[in-house]
């Protein structure tokens, strides 16, 4: 899935938990699930309508969907080029290291134990 391994996925989940909190995660997941379901339903409706219209007009559906499939592949490649997991991982790693260094420098009644 997008070239993300188990450890990277776990790190992303931890960051999401830190950003949004555990009480908002179920709401966000439900919303994303609904959006994905609506998109899938809409694309299925469009696909069925195209196939129905093509069948009524005697057109070959393979010819119609070939161009659409190519465009979908181009879009997928563009999205893959935009989302660069390694760059995100590097940025997150730098922030984590910075936070660790800040915690190591804490002084006062609650000092980090090594």
Phi and psi in degrees as GROMACS dihedral restraints (atoms count N, CA, C in turn):
[ dihedral_restraints ]
;  ai    aj    ak    al  type     phi  dphi    fc
    3     4     5     6     1    58.8    20    10
    4     5     6     7     1    18.5    20    10
    6     7     8     9     1    71.5    20    10
    7     8     9    10     1    24.5    20    10
    9    10    11    12     1  -100.9    20    10
   10    11    12    13     1   125.9    20    10
   12    13    14    15     1   -84.7    20    10
   13    14    15    16     1   179.1    20    10
   15    16    17    18     1   -62.8    20    10
   16    17    18    19     1   -45.0    20    10
   18    19    20    21     1   -65.3    20    10
   19    20    21    22     1   -40.7    20    10
   21    22    23    24     1   -65.4    20    10
   22    23    24    25     1   -39.8    20    10
   24    25    26    27     1   -63.6    20    10
   25    26    27    28     1   -41.7    20    10
   27    28    29    30     1   -62.9    20    10
   28    29    30    31     1   -41.8    20    10
   30    31    32    33     1   -62.5    20    10
   31    32    33    34     1   -41.8    20    10
   33    34    35    36     1   -62.5    20    10
   34    35    36    37     1   -42.4    20    10
   36    37    38    39     1   -63.1    20    10
   37    38    39    40     1   -41.5    20    10
   39    40    41    42     1   -62.8    20    10
   40    41    42    43     1   -43.9    20    10
   42    43    44    45     1   -63.2    20    10
   43    44    45    46     1   -42.1    20    10
   45    46    47    48     1   -62.4    20    10
   46    47    48    49     1   -42.0    20    10
   48    49    50    51     1   -61.8    20    10
   49    50    51    52     1   -40.9    20    10
   51    52    53    54     1   -67.4    20    10
   52    53    54    55     1   -38.0    20    10
   54    55    56    57     1   -73.7    20    10
   55    56    57    58     1   -45.6    20    10
   57    58    59    60     1  -103.4    20    10
   58    59    60    61     1   -21.7    20    10
   60    61    62    63     1    85.3    20    10
   61    62    63    64     1   153.5    20    10
   63    64    65    66     1   -70.2    20    10
   64    65    66    67     1   -22.4    20    10
   66    67    68    69     1   -76.3    20    10
   67    68    69    70     1   -23.5    20    10
   69    70    71    72     1   -94.1    20    10
   70    71    72    73     1   -16.3    20    10
   72    73    74    75     1   -60.0    20    10
   73    74    75    76     1   -47.9    20    10
   75    76    77    78     1   -59.8    20    10
   76    77    78    79     1   -38.1    20    10
   78    79    80    81     1   -65.3    20    10
   79    80    81    82     1   -42.3    20    10
   81    82    83    84     1   -63.8    20    10
   82    83    84    85     1   -43.3    20    10
   84    85    86    87     1   -63.5    20    10
   85    86    87    88     1   -41.8    20    10
   87    88    89    90     1   -62.9    20    10
   88    89    90    91     1   -43.8    20    10
   90    91    92    93     1   -62.5    20    10
   91    92    93    94     1   -45.9    20    10
   93    94    95    96     1   -62.5    20    10
   94    95    96    97     1   -39.5    20    10
   96    97    98    99     1   -62.0    20    10
   97    98    99   100     1   -42.4    20    10
   99   100   101   102     1   -64.8    20    10
  100   101   102   103     1   -42.1    20    10
  102   103   104   105     1   -62.8    20    10
  103   104   105   106     1   -45.4    20    10
  105   106   107   108     1   -62.9    20    10
  106   107   108   109     1   -41.4    20    10
  108   109   110   111     1   -62.7    20    10
  109   110   111   112     1   -43.1    20    10
  111   112   113   114     1   -65.4    20    10
  112   113   114   115     1   -41.6    20    10
  114   115   116   117     1   -62.9    20    10
  115   116   117   118     1   -43.0    20    10
  117   118   119   120     1   -64.0    20    10
  118   119   120   121     1   -43.3    20    10
  120   121   122   123     1   -63.0    20    10
  121   122   123   124     1   -42.9    20    10
  123   124   125   126     1   -64.1    20    10
  124   125   126   127     1   -44.1    20    10
  126   127   128   129     1   -67.1    20    10
  127   128   129   130     1   -35.3    20    10
  129   130   131   132     1   -65.0    20    10
  130   131   132   133     1   -40.9    20    10
  132   133   134   135     1   -62.6    20    10
  133   134   135   136     1   -44.3    20    10
  135   136   137   138     1   -63.5    20    10
  136   137   138   139     1   -43.8    20    10
  138   139   140   141     1   -61.7    20    10
  139   140   141   142     1   -45.4    20    10
  141   142   143   144     1   -63.6    20    10
  142   143   144   145     1   -39.5    20    10
  144   145   146   147     1   -65.2    20    10
  145   146   147   148     1   -41.7    20    10
  147   148   149   150     1   -63.2    20    10
  148   149   150   151     1   -45.7    20    10
  150   151   152   153     1   -64.3    20    10
  151   152   153   154     1   -39.4    20    10
  153   154   155   156     1   -64.4    20    10
  154   155   156   157     1   -46.2    20    10
  156   157   158   159     1   -64.7    20    10
  157   158   159   160     1   -40.7    20    10
  159   160   161   162     1   -64.9    20    10
  160   161   162   163     1   -40.9    20    10
  162   163   164   165     1   -64.2    20    10
  163   164   165   166     1   -39.2    20    10
  165   166   167   168     1   -68.2    20    10
  166   167   168   169     1   -31.5    20    10
  168   169   170   171     1   -94.3    20    10
  169   170   171   172     1     1.6    20    10
  171   172   173   174     1    74.2    20    10
  172   173   174   175     1    25.4    20    10
  174   175   176   177     1   -92.2    20    10
  175   176   177   178     1   152.5    20    10
  177   178   179   180     1   -80.9    20    10
  178   179   180   181     1   119.8    20    10
  180   181   182   183     1   -67.9    20    10
  181   182   183   184     1   -25.4    20    10
  183   184   185   186     1   -63.7    20    10
  184   185   186   187     1   -39.1    20    10
  186   187   188   189     1   -66.1    20    10
  187   188   189   190     1   -37.9    20    10
  189   190   191   192     1   -69.4    20    10
  190   191   192   193     1   -43.0    20    10
  192   193   194   195     1   -80.4    20    10
  193   194   195   196     1   -16.8    20    10
  195   196   197   198     1   -62.7    20    10
  196   197   198   199     1   -44.9    20    10
  198   199   200   201     1   -66.4    20    10
  199   200   201   202     1   -40.0    20    10
  201   202   203   204     1   -65.1    20    10
  202   203   204   205     1   -42.0    20    10
  204   205   206   207     1   -62.2    20    10
  205   206   207   208     1   -40.4    20    10
  207   208   209   210     1   -63.1    20    10
  208   209   210   211     1   -42.7    20    10
  210   211   212   213     1   -64.6    20    10
  211   212   213   214     1   -39.7    20    10
  213   214   215   216     1   -62.3    20    10
  214   215   216   217     1   -42.1    20    10
  216   217   218   219     1   -63.5    20    10
  217   218   219   220     1   -40.1    20    10
  219   220   221   222     1   -62.3    20    10
  220   221   222   223     1   -43.1    20    10
  222   223   224   225     1   -64.5    20    10
  223   224   225   226     1   -42.2    20    10
  225   226   227   228     1   -60.0    20    10
  226   227   228   229     1   -41.3    20    10
  228   229   230   231     1   -66.1    20    10
  229   230   231   232     1   -40.6    20    10
  231   232   233   234     1   -62.3    20    10
  232   233   234   235     1   -42.5    20    10
  234   235   236   237     1   -64.7    20    10
  235   236   237   238     1   -41.2    20    10
  237   238   239   240     1   -63.8    20    10
  238   239   240   241     1   -34.7    20    10
  240   241   242   243     1   -70.0    20    10
  241   242   243   244     1   -34.5    20    10
  243   244   245   246     1   -72.2    20    10
  244   245   246   247     1   -47.0    20    10
  246   247   248   249     1   -85.7    20    10
  247   248   249   250     1   109.5    20    10
  249   250   251   252     1  -114.5    20    10
  250   251   252   253     1    97.2    20    10
  252   253   254   255     1   -59.1    20    10
  253   254   255   256     1   -35.3    20    10
  255   256   257   258     1   -63.9    20    10
  256   257   258   259     1   -42.0    20    10
  258   259   260   261     1   -65.0    20    10
  259   260   261   262     1   -40.8    20    10
  261   262   263   264     1   -64.3    20    10
  262   263   264   265     1   -43.9    20    10
  264   265   266   267     1   -62.1    20    10
  265   266   267   268     1   -42.0    20    10
  267   268   269   270     1   -63.0    20    10
  268   269   270   271     1   -44.5    20    10
  270   271   272   273     1   -63.9    20    10
  271   272   273   274     1   -42.1    20    10
  273   274   275   276     1   -66.0    20    10
  274   275   276   277     1   -40.0    20    10
  276   277   278   279     1   -62.4    20    10
  277   278   279   280     1   -42.3    20    10
  279   280   281   282     1   -61.6    20    10
  280   281   282   283     1   -43.4    20    10
  282   283   284   285     1   -65.6    20    10
  283   284   285   286     1   -38.9    20    10
  285   286   287   288     1   -65.0    20    10
  286   287   288   289     1   -43.5    20    10
  288   289   290   291     1   -63.0    20    10
  289   290   291   292     1   -39.8    20    10
  291   292   293   294     1   -63.3    20    10
  292   293   294   295     1   -43.6    20    10
  294   295   296   297     1   -64.4    20    10
  295   296   297   298     1   -40.8    20    10
  297   298   299   300     1   -61.0    20    10
  298   299   300   301     1   -42.9    20    10
  300   301   302   303     1   -63.9    20    10
  301   302   303   304     1   -40.6    20    10
  303   304   305   306     1   -63.7    20    10
  304   305   306   307     1   -40.7    20    10
  306   307   308   309     1   -66.7    20    10
  307   308   309   310     1   -35.0    20    10
  309   310   311   312     1   -66.3    20    10
  310   311   312   313     1   -26.3    20    10
  312   313   314   315     1   -91.7    20    10
  313   314   315   316     1     2.3    20    10
  315   316   317   318     1   -63.8    20    10
  316   317   318   319     1   139.4    20    10
  318   319   320   321     1  -130.0    20    10
  319   320   321   322     1   165.6    20    10
  321   322   323   324     1   117.7    20    10
  322   323   324   325     1  -164.6    20    10
  324   325   326   327     1   -65.7    20    10
  325   326   327   328     1   -26.4    20    10
  327   328   329   330     1  -114.9    20    10
  328   329   330   331     1    87.3    20    10
  330   331   332   333     1  -100.6    20    10
  331   332   333   334     1   142.3    20    10
  333   334   335   336     1   -65.2    20    10
  334   335   336   337     1   131.1    20    10
  336   337   338   339     1   -87.9    20    10
  337   338   339   340     1   133.2    20    10
